[in-house]
Amino acid sequence: MSIKSLVIAIIVSASMLTSAGQVLEGPVTIDAENRIATGNMKTARFSDNEFAYIGCGTRTYASLPDGTPSFAFGFCQAQVEEETPVICFFYDKPELLQQVQALADNSYVLFRWDENGDCNYIGSSTQSFYIAANKDEEKKK
């Protein structure tokens, strides 16, 4: 399945499932063979799996007085099991930087990497049904 088809399928299926007050869990999954990781950041945060996480970040460095030019880079990372974290990096790719900067606490994140460990795709969906119930609230039920 192409990445475009996968993204469209996720968006369409998520849209069909939405209704008022609905919570759609998005556990972290990593497909090392196809080099793709997906998951909802809040679902990972409140997971019973102590190793589960997913997310992306950026770093931007300004020009230095010695003439060193400014540069920016970013990364995405995910983990499901103790010994299997994945991380990819990207450098001076404004379109990927913008995508990462648009992430929110309840974003569903999807990222891909190439054989060199470079991020080559970052997608996200930020919708109300990805706001997972607080783990403590769930225990009270």
C-alpha positions as CSV (number, residue, x, y, z in Angstrom):
1,M,0.0,0.0,0.0
2,S,1.4,3.4,-0.9
3,I,1.9,6.0,1.8
4,K,-0.7,8.2,0.0
5,S,-3.2,5.5,0.1
6,L,-2.5,4.7,3.7
7,V,-2.9,8.4,4.8
8,I,-6.1,8.7,2.8
9,A,-7.5,5.5,4.4
10,I,-6.6,6.8,7.9
11,I,-8.3,10.1,7.3
12,V,-11.4,8.7,5.7
13,S,-11.9,5.9,8.3
14,A,-11.4,8.4,11.1
15,S,-13.9,10.8,9.6
16,M,-16.5,8.1,9.3
17,L,-16.1,7.0,12.9
18,T,-16.4,10.4,14.6
19,S,-19.3,11.4,16.7
20,A,-19.8,13.7,19.7
21,G,-17.8,12.6,22.6
22,Q,-16.1,9.7,20.9
23,V,-12.6,8.7,21.8
24,L,-10.5,6.9,19.2
25,E,-7.5,5.2,20.7
26,G,-4.4,5.2,18.5
27,P,-1.8,2.9,20.1
28,V,1.8,3.2,18.9
29,T,2.7,0.8,16.1
30,I,6.0,0.4,14.4
31,D,6.5,-1.5,11.1
32,A,10.3,-1.8,10.8
33,E,10.1,-3.6,7.5
34,N,8.2,-0.8,5.8
35,R,9.9,1.8,8.0
36,I,6.7,3.5,9.3
37,A,5.5,4.4,12.8
38,T,2.0,5.6,13.8
39,G,0.2,6.4,16.9
40,N,-1.6,9.0,19.0
41,M,0.6,10.9,21.4
42,K,-2.0,11.1,24.2
43,T,-2.8,7.4,23.9
44,A,0.9,6.6,24.2
45,R,1.2,8.9,27.2
46,F,-1.6,7.2,29.2
47,S,-0.9,3.7,28.0
48,D,-0.2,0.9,30.4
49,N,2.8,0.1,28.3
50,E,5.7,1.9,30.1
51,F,7.8,1.9,26.9
52,A,5.2,3.4,24.5
53,Y,5.9,6.8,23.1
54,I,5.7,8.7,19.8
55,G,6.4,12.2,18.7
56,C,8.6,14.6,16.8
57,G,10.7,17.7,17.7
58,T,12.7,20.4,16.1
59,R,15.9,22.4,16.9
60,T,16.8,25.7,15.2
61,Y,20.2,27.3,15.5
62,A,20.8,31.0,14.7
63,S,23.8,32.2,12.8
64,L,26.8,32.6,15.0
65,P,29.1,35.7,15.1
66,D,31.9,33.6,13.7
67,G,29.9,33.2,10.5
68,T,28.6,29.7,11.1
69,P,25.3,29.7,9.2
70,S,22.0,29.0,10.8
71,F,20.4,25.6,10.4
72,A,17.5,23.6,11.6
73,F,16.8,20.0,12.0
74,G,14.1,17.8,13.3
75,F,13.4,14.2,14.4
76,C,10.6,11.8,15.0
77,Q,10.8,8.9,17.4
78,A,8.6,6.0,18.6
79,Q,8.9,3.0,20.8
80,V,6.6,0.1,21.8
81,E,9.0,-2.4,23.4
82,E,12.1,-1.9,25.6
83,E,14.6,-2.8,22.9
84,T,13.0,-1.4,19.8
85,P,13.0,2.4,19.6
86,V,13.1,4.0,16.2
87,I,14.2,7.5,15.4
88,C,14.7,9.4,12.2
89,F,16.2,12.9,11.5
90,F,15.7,15.6,8.8
91,Y,17.8,18.6,8.1
92,D,16.8,21.9,6.5
93,K,13.5,20.7,5.2
94,P,11.0,23.5,5.9
95,E,8.0,21.4,4.9
96,L,8.8,18.8,7.5
97,L,9.6,21.4,10.1
98,Q,6.2,23.0,9.6
99,Q,4.5,19.7,10.0
100,V,6.2,19.0,13.3
101,Q,5.5,22.5,14.6
102,A,1.8,22.0,13.9
103,L,1.6,18.9,16.2
104,A,-0.5,19.1,19.3
105,D,-0.8,17.0,22.5
106,N,-3.7,15.0,20.9
107,S,-2.1,14.6,17.4
108,Y,-2.1,11.2,15.7
109,V,1.4,11.0,14.2
110,L,2.6,9.0,11.2
111,F,6.2,9.1,10.1
112,R,8.4,7.2,7.7
113,W,12.1,6.9,7.3
114,D,14.5,5.7,4.6
115,E,17.3,3.1,4.9
116,N,19.7,5.8,6.1
117,G,17.4,6.8,9.0
118,D,16.3,10.1,7.4
119,C,12.7,11.1,7.9
120,N,11.0,11.3,4.5
121,Y,7.4,11.7,5.5
122,I,5.5,13.2,8.5
123,G,1.8,13.3,8.7
124,S,-0.6,14.1,11.5
125,S,-4.3,14.4,12.3
126,T,-5.4,16.5,15.2
127,Q,-9.1,15.9,16.1
128,S,-11.2,15.8,19.2
129,F,-11.6,12.0,19.1
130,Y,-7.9,11.6,19.6
131,I,-8.1,13.2,23.0
132,A,-7.7,10.1,25.1
133,A,-9.5,9.8,28.4
134,N,-7.1,10.4,31.4
135,K,-5.8,7.1,32.7
136,D,-6.9,8.0,36.3
137,E,-10.4,8.9,35.1
138,E,-10.6,5.5,33.3
139,K,-9.7,3.7,36.6
140,K,-12.5,5.4,38.4
141,K,-15.1,3.9,36.1
